[in-house]
Amino acid sequence: MIGLIIDDSVAIRISIRKILIELGIEYIEAGNGQQALEILKSNPAIDFALVDWNMPVMDGYEFLQKVRADHSYDKKKLIMVTTHSDMESMIKAMKAGANEYVMKPFDKEILKDKLVLAGLEL
């Protein structure tokens, strides 16, 4: 299984990377949504993406919209990982195509549970 970590914060990427390694999941990293789209296009084996909302160039919400507009990515699981803790943001992300929503800060068990709830077999 391969995950795509999309976050402009190096510290957050390191934190998520450590969790994925502990779960035995391979990963690729991107610093913004535009870079992530390019990675997704060239790596069809990616199973899921952990998407930050607030990023430069292309934010996570726009990334969700672009990925969900392309039906070749329908089986990709998209999990919004963000500091946005309000219900309106969660609803907006889910309507845009997020399979799950994780609020920062989180730990290994929360992320693992969200991956399973999104439909991934760990």
Secondary structure, 3 states (H helix, E strand, C coil): CEEEEECCCHHHHHHHHHHHHHCCCEEEEECCHHHHHHHHHHCCCCCEEEECCCCCCCCHHHHHHHHHHCHHHCCCEEEEEECCCCHHHHHHHHHHCCCEEEECCCCHHHHHHHHHHCCCCC
